[in-house]
Amino acid sequence: GEDVEQSLFLSVREGDSSVINCTYTDSSSTYLYWYKQEPGAGLQLLTYIFSNMDMKQDQRLTVLLNKKDKHLSLRIADTQTGDSAIYFCAERDSSASKIIFGSGTRLSIRP
Amino acid sequence: DAGVIQSPRHEVTEMGQEVTLRCKPISGHDYLFWYRQTMMRGLELLIYFNNNVPIDDSGMPEDRFSAKMPNASFSTLKIQPSEPRDSAVYFCASSRLAGGPSNTGELFFGEGSRLTVL
């Protein structure tokens, strides 16, 4: 079945870049997503990428997709304290209905 | 639109009691999902509906869990009887079917129902 894996924790210094990595198994995924969860809240869509794209940039966010290796990454430039959250990688399965989430990566910012 | 609305936000109950969690999806969305979040297992998909019909309930842990969607604007997740290992945050999310650049199939989440079973 589908599976999405990501590391559980990442700590970066304020002002540095954060890179969160994710691997997935469904080679026919149509959309891949990054969601952000702040404490005590639900998940919110941060950005997404179509499976036929290699890269997407949106202000401080850069998403890279390597379909061959089934690897997705999220880069946050100039990381700020407000970026502290849990970041979830997700894929939409080939039937275009179900979304499978990774376990989430908790990003913490140190001064 | 008010977004996905879940109730209760917090529930503390004793083992063996029945628990009912409620969800109102965003109007016009034809998919509704129930997820459970724990530290140990992360975010697990329990069940999802399309046009009020359950499509995949393979994530429901056991027969103690049941979910219904009697109409397009309401869904419940019931646990009977509840056990301490059911303690988690339960999220409801809704979406429209993905199709084309104007609709990515984004999931809109409620704020969650935090359940504690003593």
HADDOCK unambig.tbl for C-alpha pairs under 7 A between the chains (distance, minus, plus):
assign (segid A and resid 41 and name CA) (segid B and resid 111 and name CA) 5.05 0.50 0.50
assign (segid A and resid 42 and name CA) (segid B and resid 109 and name CA) 5.50 0.50 0.50
assign (segid A and resid 42 and name CA) (segid B and resid 110 and name CA) 5.71 0.50 0.50
assign (segid A and resid 42 and name CA) (segid B and resid 111 and name CA) 4.50 0.50 0.50
assign (segid A and resid 42 and name CA) (segid B and resid 112 and name CA) 6.18 0.50 0.50
assign (segid A and resid 43 and name CA) (segid B and resid 109 and name CA) 5.87 0.50 0.50
assign (segid A and resid 44 and name CA) (segid B and resid 108 and name CA) 6.88 0.50 0.50
assign (segid A and resid 44 and name CA) (segid B and resid 109 and name CA) 6.93 0.50 0.50
assign (segid A and resid 45 and name CA) (segid B and resid 106 and name CA) 6.95 0.50 0.50
assign (segid A and resid 96 and name CA) (segid B and resid 98 and name CA) 6.34 0.50 0.50
assign (segid A and resid 97 and name CA) (segid B and resid 97 and name CA) 6.50 0.50 0.50
assign (segid A and resid 101 and name CA) (segid B and resid 43 and name CA) 6.49 0.50 0.50
assign (segid A and resid 103 and name CA) (segid B and resid 42 and name CA) 4.52 0.50 0.50
assign (segid A and resid 103 and name CA) (segid B and resid 43 and name CA) 6.10 0.50 0.50
assign (segid A and resid 104 and name CA) (segid B and resid 42 and name CA) 6.92 0.50 0.50
